[in-house]
Amino acid sequence: PAHRKTICSRHLDLVEQGRIVLIDRFLTDDEINWGLAALDVVTILHYKRPNLSANLLKAAAVGRYVVADSFGYTGMMVERFGLGRCCDVADLSSVASTLGAAVDEAASYVQSPMVDRLIEFHSPQNFAAVALEDVCRDAGVQLVPHVRDWSWVLEQPSRLEVLEGLTSVLARDDEAAAA
């Protein structure tokens, strides 16, 4: 209630124009996604938060350009996957210049296939598949046909593919040495 009063007292014209929408309840997942999709730039400006932001994944899932704190896993993900720009949230000029550049760049932002794989990797279905993978294999049951691992996200061969490749090379070397 205090925030609504402050916003209305300072920006009533924007509220009346519909440019500021005030909702005093928790949003559904769909409403959050619609809101993120309506933005040009999603800002994830948590101060010194080391873990991954779920909002980063939600923004990526709807194809939005992101500005995030350069600290921690979220900052690393933004830079590694080209999701947008990072800045030092403790430095106001860094935040301001990064936001200015992001607004200009957001219109031409195109998500890479690697980001699409990142989103699929973090899906609830893949989480369940990874959690059940060993149990299913030990039970001799294939409940999950396609488990996505991190190497798939990065387009690198999986550990199993590397081992199979090494085994194949060693077998060829053994055959060549025997001949």
MIDOSE-1310 file (N, C-alpha, C; in nm, 2 decimals, decimal comma, always signed):
residues 179
pahr	+0,08/-0,12/+0,00/+0,00/+0,00/+0,00/+0,08/+0,13/+0,00; +0,20/+0,13/+0,07/+0,28/+0,25/+0,08/+0,34/+0,27/-0,06; +0,38/+0,17/-0,13/+0,44/+0,19/-0,26/+0,34/+0,24/-0,36; +0,22/+0,19/-0,35/+0,11/+0,24/-0,44/+0,09/+0,39/-0,42
ktic	+0,08/+0,43/-0,29/+0,06/+0,57/-0,26/+0,17/+0,66/-0,32; +0,29/+0,61/-0,30/+0,41/+0,69/-0,35/+0,41/+0,70/-0,50; +0,38/+0,58/-0,57/+0,38/+0,58/-0,71/+0,27/+0,67/-0,77; +0,15/+0,66/-0,71/+0,04/+0,74/-0,75/+0,06/+0,89/-0,73
srhl	+0,12/+0,92/-0,62/+0,15/+1,06/-0,59/+0,25/+1,12/-0,68; +0,34/+1,05/-0,73/+0,45/+1,10/-0,82/+0,43/+1,08/-0,96; +0,35/+0,97/-1,00/+0,34/+0,93/-1,14/+0,19/+0,90/-1,18; +0,10/+0,97/-1,12/-0,04/+0,94/-1,15/-0,07/+0,95/-1,30
dlve	-0,01/+1,05/-1,37/-0,03/+1,06/-1,51/+0,00/+0,93/-1,59; +0,12/+0,87/-1,55/+0,16/+0,75/-1,62/+0,07/+0,63/-1,58; +0,02/+0,63/-1,46/-0,08/+0,52/-1,42/-0,21/+0,54/-1,50; -0,26/+0,66/-1,51/-0,38/+0,69/-1,59/-0,37/+0,66/-1,74
qgri	-0,24/+0,67/-1,79/-0,22/+0,64/-1,93/-0,20/+0,49/-1,95; -0,19/+0,42/-1,84/-0,17/+0,27/-1,86/-0,02/+0,24/-1,88; +0,07/+0,34/-1,86/+0,21/+0,31/-1,88/+0,27/+0,25/-1,76; +0,21/+0,27/-1,65/+0,25/+0,20/-1,52/+0,12/+0,12/-1,48
vlid	+0,14/-0,01/-1,46/+0,03/-0,09/-1,42/+0,06/-0,14/-1,28; -0,03/-0,12/-1,19/-0,01/-0,16/-1,05/-0,10/-0,27/-1,02; -0,04/-0,38/-0,97/-0,12/-0,50/-0,93/-0,08/-0,54/-0,79; -0,18/-0,54/-0,70/-0,15/-0,57/-0,56/-0,18/-0,71/-0,52
rflt	-0,11/-0,81/-0,58/-0,13/-0,95/-0,55/-0,01/-1,02/-0,61; +0,01/-1,15/-0,58/+0,11/-1,23/-0,64/+0,07/-1,26/-0,78; +0,16/-1,26/-0,88/+0,13/-1,29/-1,01/+0,14/-1,44/-1,04; +0,06/-1,48/-1,14/+0,07/-1,62/-1,18/+0,19/-1,64/-1,27
ddei	+0,24/-1,76/-1,29/+0,35/-1,78/-1,38/+0,32/-1,73/-1,52; +0,20/-1,74/-1,57/+0,17/-1,69/-1,70/+0,18/-1,54/-1,70; +0,13/-1,47/-1,60/+0,14/-1,33/-1,59/+0,28/-1,28/-1,58; +0,37/-1,35/-1,51/+0,51/-1,31/-1,50/+0,57/-1,32/-1,64
nwgl	+0,54/-1,43/-1,71/+0,60/-1,45/-1,85/+0,55/-1,35/-1,94; +0,42/-1,31/-1,94/+0,36/-1,21/-2,02/+0,43/-1,08/-2,00; +0,45/-1,05/-1,87/+0,52/-0,92/-1,83/+0,66/-0,92/-1,89; +0,73/-1,03/-1,87/+0,87/-1,03/-1,92/+0,87/-1,02/-2,07
aald	+0,78/-1,08/-2,14/+0,77/-1,08/-2,28/+0,74/-0,94/-2,33; +0,67/-0,86/-2,25/+0,63/-0,72/-2,29/+0,75/-0,62/-2,28; +0,85/-0,66/-2,21/+0,97/-0,57/-2,19/+1,07/-0,57/-2,30; +1,13/-0,46/-2,32/+1,24/-0,46/-2,42/+1,37/-0,51/-2,36
vvti	+1,39/-0,48/-2,23/+1,51/-0,52/-2,15/+1,46/-0,57/-2,01; +1,51/-0,68/-1,97/+1,48/-0,73/-1,84/+1,60/-0,70/-1,75; +1,58/-0,63/-1,64/+1,70/-0,60/-1,55/+1,69/-0,70/-1,43; +1,81/-0,76/-1,41/+1,83/-0,85/-1,29/+1,94/-0,79/-1,21
lhyk	+1,91/-0,70/-1,13/+2,02/-0,62/-1,07/+2,03/-0,65/-0,92; +2,04/-0,78/-0,89/+2,06/-0,83/-0,75/+2,20/-0,79/-0,71; +2,22/-0,74/-0,59/+2,35/-0,70/-0,54/+2,43/-0,83/-0,49; +2,54/-0,86/-0,55/+2,63/-0,97/-0,50/+2,55/-1,10/-0,47
rpnl	+2,47/-1,14/-0,56/+2,40/-1,27/-0,54/+2,47/-1,37/-0,62; +2,53/-1,47/-0,56/+2,62/-1,56/-0,63/+2,55/-1,67/-0,71; +2,42/-1,70/-0,68/+2,36/-1,81/-0,75/+2,28/-1,76/-0,87; +2,23/-1,86/-0,95/+2,16/-1,83/-1,07/+2,02/-1,77/-1,04
sanl	+1,98/-1,67/-1,12/+1,85/-1,61/-1,10/+1,75/-1,69/-1,19; +1,64/-1,73/-1,13/+1,54/-1,79/-1,21/+1,48/-1,69/-1,31; +1,48/-1,56/-1,27/+1,43/-1,46/-1,36/+1,52/-1,45/-1,49; +1,64/-1,48/-1,48/+1,73/-1,48/-1,60/+1,68/-1,59/-1,69
lkaa	+1,65/-1,71/-1,64/+1,60/-1,82/-1,73/+1,47/-1,78/-1,79; +1,38/-1,72/-1,71/+1,25/-1,68/-1,76/+1,26/-1,57/-1,87; +1,35/-1,48/-1,85/+1,38/-1,38/-1,95/+1,43/-1,44/-2,08; +1,52/-1,53/-2,07/+1,58/-1,61/-2,18/+1,47/-1,69/-2,25
avgr	+1,38/-1,75/-2,17/+1,27/-1,83/-2,23/+1,18/-1,75/-2,32; +1,16/-1,62/-2,29/+1,07/-1,54/-2,37/+1,16/-1,45/-2,47; +1,29/-1,48/-2,48/+1,37/-1,42/-2,58/+1,40/-1,27/-2,55; +1,41/-1,23/-2,42/+1,44/-1,09/-2,39/+1,59/-1,07/-2,35
yvva	+1,63/-0,95/-2,39/+1,77/-0,90/-2,36/+1,78/-0,87/-2,22; +1,89/-0,90/-2,15/+1,90/-0,89/-2,01/+2,02/-0,80/-1,97; +1,99/-0,73/-1,86/+2,10/-0,65/-1,79/+2,11/-0,71/-1,65; +2,23/-0,75/-1,61/+2,24/-0,82/-1,48/+2,37/-0,77/-1,42
dsfg	+2,37/-0,80/-1,29/+2,50/-0,77/-1,21/+2,61/-0,87/-1,26; +2,73/-0,81/-1,27/+2,83/-0,90/-1,33/+2,88/-1,00/-1,23; +2,84/-0,99/-1,11/+2,88/-1,08/-1,00/+2,81/-1,22/-1,01; +2,88/-1,32/-0,98/+2,82/-1,45/-0,96/+2,78/-1,53/-1,09
ytgm	+2,70/-1,63/-1,07/+2,66/-1,72/-1,17/+2,57/-1,65/-1,28; +2,48/-1,57/-1,23/+2,40/-1,50/-1,33/+2,48/-1,41/-1,42; +2,58/-1,34/-1,37/+2,67/-1,26/-1,45/+2,74/-1,34/-1,55; +2,79/-1,46/-1,50/+2,87/-1,55/-1,59/+2,78/-1,60/-1,70
mver	+2,66/-1,63/-1,67/+2,56/-1,69/-1,77/+2,53/-1,58/-1,88; +2,51/-1,46/-1,83/+2,48/-1,35/-1,93/+2,59/-1,33/-2,03; +2,72/-1,33/-1,98/+2,83/-1,31/-2,06/+2,86/-1,44/-2,15; +2,85/-1,55/-2,09/+2,89/-1,68/-2,16/+2,79/-1,71/-2,28
fglg	+2,66/-1,68/-2,25/+2,56/-1,71/-2,35/+2,51/-1,59/-2,43; +2,57/-1,48/-2,41/+2,53/-1,36/-2,49/+2,39/-1,32/-2,47; +2,34/-1,32/-2,34/+2,21/-1,29/-2,31/+2,18/-1,14/-2,29; +2,29/-1,06/-2,30/+2,27/-0,92/-2,28/+2,40/-0,86/-2,23
rccd	+2,39/-0,77/-2,13/+2,51/-0,70/-2,07/+2,51/-0,71/-1,92; +2,63/-0,70/-1,87/+2,65/-0,70/-1,72/+2,71/-0,56/-1,68; +2,68/-0,53/-1,55/+2,74/-0,41/-1,50/+2,76/-0,43/-1,35; +2,83/-0,34/-1,29/+2,85/-0,34/-1,14/+2,74/-0,26/-1,08
vadl	+2,65/-0,34/-1,01/+2,53/-0,27/-0,95/+2,56/-0,17/-0,84; +2,68/-0,18/-0,79/+2,72/-0,09/-0,68/+2,77/+0,04/-0,74; +2,78/+0,05/-0,87/+2,83/+0,17/-0,94/+2,72/+0,23/-1,03; +2,65/+0,33/-0,98/+2,54/+0,39/-1,05/+2,57/+0,43/-1,19
ssva	+2,69/+0,48/-1,22/+2,72/+0,52/-1,35/+2,73/+0,40/-1,44; +2,78/+0,29/-1,39/+2,79/+0,17/-1,46/+2,65/+0,11/-1,50; +2,56/+0,12/-1,40/+2,42/+0,08/-1,43/+2,36/+0,16/-1,53; +2,37/+0,30/-1,52/+2,31/+0,39/-1,61/+2,36/+0,37/-1,76
stlg	+2,49/+0,36/-1,77/+2,55/+0,35/-1,91/+2,51/+0,21/-1,97; +2,51/+0,11/-1,88/+2,47/-0,03/-1,93/+2,33/-0,03/-1,98; +2,24/+0,03/-1,90/+2,10/+0,04/-1,94/+2,08/+0,11/-2,07; +2,15/+0,22/-2,08/+2,14/+0,30/-2,20/+2,18/+0,22/-2,33
aavd	+2,29/+0,15/-2,31/+2,34/+0,07/-2,43/+2,24/-0,05/-2,45; +2,19/-0,10/-2,35/+2,10/-0,22/-2,36/+1,97/-0,18/-2,43; +1,92/-0,07/-2,40/+1,80/-0,02/-2,47/+1,82/-0,01/-2,62; +1,94/+0,04/-2,66/+1,97/+0,05/-2,80/+2,00/-0,09/-2,87
eaas	+2,06/-0,18/-2,79/+2,09/-0,31/-2,85/+1,97/-0,41/-2,85; +1,88/-0,39/-2,76/+1,77/-0,49/-2,74/+1,69/-0,51/-2,87; +1,67/-0,41/-2,95/+1,59/-0,43/-3,07/+1,65/-0,52/-3,17; +1,78/-0,54/-3,17/+1,84/-0,63/-3,27/+1,89/-0,76/-3,20
yvqs	+1,85/-0,78/-3,08/+1,89/-0,90/-3,01/+1,83/-1,03/-3,07; +1,91/-1,12/-3,10/+1,86/-1,25/-3,15/+1,92/-1,36/-3,07; +1,84/-1,45/-3,01/+1,89/-1,55/-2,93/+1,96/-1,66/-3,01; +2,07/-1,71/-2,95/+2,14/-1,81/-3,02/+2,08/-1,95/-3,00
pmvd	+2,11/-2,05/-3,08/+2,07/-2,19/-3,05/+2,12/-2,24/-2,92; +2,24/-2,19/-2,88/+2,29/-2,23/-2,75/+2,20/-2,19/-2,63; +2,14/-2,07/-2,64/+2,04/-2,03/-2,54/+1,92/-2,11/-2,54; +1,87/-2,15/-2,66/+1,76/-2,24/-2,67/+1,79/-2,37/-2,60
rlie	+1,91/-2,42/-2,61/+1,95/-2,55/-2,54/+1,96/-2,52/-2,39; +2,01/-2,41/-2,35/+2,02/-2,37/-2,21/+1,88/-2,38/-2,15; +1,78/-2,32/-2,22/+1,65/-2,32/-2,16/+1,59/-2,46/-2,15; +1,61/-2,54/-2,26/+1,57/-2,68/-2,25/+1,64/-2,76/-2,14
fhsp	+1,77/-2,73/-2,12/+1,84/-2,80/-2,02/+1,78/-2,77/-1,88; +1,74/-2,65/-1,86/+1,68/-2,61/-1,73/+1,53/-2,63/-1,71; +1,47/-2,70/-1,81/+1,33/-2,73/-1,80/+1,30/-2,83/-1,69; +1,18/-2,82/-1,64/+1,14/-2,92/-1,54/+1,15/-3,07/-1,59
qnfa	+1,12/-3,09/-1,72/+1,12/-3,22/-1,78/+1,26/-3,27/-1,77; +1,36/-3,19/-1,81/+1,50/-3,23/-1,81/+1,55/-3,26/-1,67; +1,51/-3,17/-1,58/+1,55/-3,19/-1,44/+1,50/-3,33/-1,39; +1,38/-3,36/-1,42/+1,33/-3,49/-1,38/+1,40/-3,60/-1,45
aval	+1,43/-3,58/-1,57/+1,51/-3,69/-1,65/+1,64/-3,71/-1,59; +1,71/-3,60/-1,56/+1,85/-3,62/-1,50/+1,84/-3,68/-1,36; +1,73/-3,65/-1,28/+1,72/-3,71/-1,15/+1,69/-3,86/-1,16; +1,62/-3,90/-1,26/+1,58/-4,04/-1,27/+1,67/-4,12/-1,36
edvc	+1,77/-4,06/-1,43/+1,85/-4,13/-1,52/+1,93/-4,25/-1,46; +2,00/-4,23/-1,35/+2,07/-4,34/-1,29/+1,98/-4,45/-1,24; +1,87/-4,41/-1,18/+1,77/-4,51/-1,13/+1,71/-4,59/-1,24; +1,68/-4,53/-1,35/+1,62/-4,60/-1,46/+1,72/-4,69/-1,52
rdag	+1,85/-4,65/-1,54/+1,95/-4,73/-1,60/+1,98/-4,85/-1,51; +1,99/-4,83/-1,38/+2,01/-4,94/-1,28/+1,90/-5,04/-1,29; +1,78/-4,99/-1,31/+1,66/-5,08/-1,31/+1,64/-5,15/-1,45; +1,72/-5,10/-1,55/+1,71/-5,16/-1,68/+1,59/-5,10/-1,75
vqlv	+1,54/-4,99/-1,71/+1,42/-4,93/-1,77/+1,46/-4,80/-1,84; +1,41/-4,77/-1,96/+1,44/-4,64/-2,03/+1,31/-4,56/-2,03; +1,30/-4,49/-1,92/+1,18/-4,40/-1,91/+1,20/-4,26/-1,98; +1,33/-4,23/-1,99/+1,36/-4,10/-2,04/+1,45/-4,11/-2,16
phvr	+1,39/-4,09/-2,28/+1,47/-4,11/-2,40/+1,59/-4,01/-2,42; +1,57/-3,88/-2,38/+1,67/-3,78/-2,42/+1,70/-3,70/-2,29; +1,80/-3,73/-2,22/+1,85/-3,65/-2,11/+1,95/-3,55/-2,17; +1,92/-3,42/-2,14/+2,01/-3,32/-2,19/+2,11/-3,28/-2,08
dwsw	+2,24/-3,29/-2,11/+2,34/-3,26/-2,01/+2,41/-3,13/-2,05; +2,50/-3,08/-1,97/+2,56/-2,95/-1,99/+2,65/-2,95/-2,11; +2,71/-3,06/-2,15/+2,79/-3,06/-2,27/+2,70/-3,04/-2,39; +2,58/-3,09/-2,39/+2,48/-3,07/-2,50/+2,45/-2,92/-2,51
vleq	+2,44/-2,85/-2,40/+2,41/-2,71/-2,40/+2,52/-2,63/-2,47; +2,64/-2,67/-2,44/+2,76/-2,60/-2,49/+2,81/-2,66/-2,63; +2,73/-2,76/-2,68/+2,77/-2,83/-2,80/+2,90/-2,89/-2,80; +2,93/-2,95/-2,68/+3,05/-3,03/-2,67/+3,01/-3,17/-2,65
psrl	+3,10/-3,27/-2,69/+3,06/-3,41/-2,68/+3,04/-3,44/-2,53; +2,95/-3,53/-2,50/+2,93/-3,58/-2,36/+3,05/-3,67/-2,32; +3,06/-3,69/-2,19/+3,16/-3,78/-2,14/+3,15/-3,92/-2,21; +3,03/-3,97/-2,23/+3,01/-4,10/-2,29/+3,06/-4,10/-2,43
evle	+3,02/-3,99/-2,51/+3,07/-3,98/-2,65/+3,22/-3,97/-2,65; +3,29/-3,90/-2,56/+3,43/-3,89/-2,55/+3,49/-4,03/-2,53; +3,43/-4,10/-2,43/+3,48/-4,24/-2,40/+3,46/-4,33/-2,52; +3,35/-4,32/-2,58/+3,32/-4,41/-2,70/+3,42/-4,37/-2,81
glts	+3,45/-4,25/-2,83/+3,55/-4,21/-2,93/+3,69/-4,26/-2,90; +3,73/-4,24/-2,77/+3,86/-4,29/-2,73/+3,87/-4,44/-2,75; +3,76/-4,51/-2,71/+3,76/-4,66/-2,73/+3,78/-4,70/-2,87; +3,71/-4,63/-2,96/+3,72/-4,65/-3,10/+3,86/-4,63/-3,15
vlar	+3,92/-4,52/-3,11/+4,05/-4,49/-3,16/+4,15/-4,59/-3,10; +4,14/-4,63/-2,98/+4,23/-4,73/-2,92/+4,21/-4,87/-2,99; +4,09/-4,90/-3,03/+4,07/-5,03/-3,10/+4,13/-5,02/-3,24; +4,12/-4,91/-3,31/+4,19/-4,90/-3,44/+4,34/-4,90/-3,42
ddea	+4,39/-4,84/-3,32/+4,54/-4,84/-3,30/+4,58/-4,99/-3,27; +4,50/-5,06/-3,19/+4,54/-5,20/-3,16/+4,53/-5,28/-3,29; +4,43/-5,26/-3,37/+4,42/-5,33/-3,50/+4,54/-5,30/-3,59; +4,58/-5,17/-3,59/+4,69/-5,13/-3,68/+4,82/-5,19/-3,63
aaa	+4,84/-5,20/-3,50/+4,96/-5,25/-3,44/+4,97/-5,40/-3,46; +4,86/-5,47/-3,46/+4,85/-5,62/-3,48/+4,88/-5,65/-3,63; +4,85/-5,56/-3,72/+4,86/-5,59/-3,86/+5,00/-5,58/-3,91
